[in-house]
Amino acid sequence: MDNVQLFGFFVVMSIATFITRALPFVALAQVRSHSILDRFGKSLPPMIMVVLVCFGLMSLEIDSVDRGGLSALALFIVITLHAFFRHPLLSILGGTGVYVAGIQGFGL
């Protein structure tokens, strides 16, 4: 495979990616203020956050009381930060930072 063929693949993939990303916005431009879309816009972010937290908790390997306590502390930090600031990125980074600091810094 030469460079021209490889460049052609990248061009085709870029166009296909752009079309699939832009198509929903173009197709739904007429119904932008529909009540169902407003409801999805308000309810999907919390639902996605719950799924991410559940997935993260299910994939934990809790092999000691210390690791379980650290996981509970990180979850408490996530819930507390989100309750006070309502900023998902801050909540996720705060909980992840506490968990990583406990693993790396204290060897839990």
Buried (B, 14 or more C-beta within 10 A) or exposed (E): EEEEEEEEEEEEEEEEEEEEEEEEEEEEEEEEEEEEEEEEEEEEEEEEBEEEBEEBEEEBEEEEEEBEEBBEBBBEBBEEBBEEEEEBEBBBEBBBEBBEEBEEEEEB
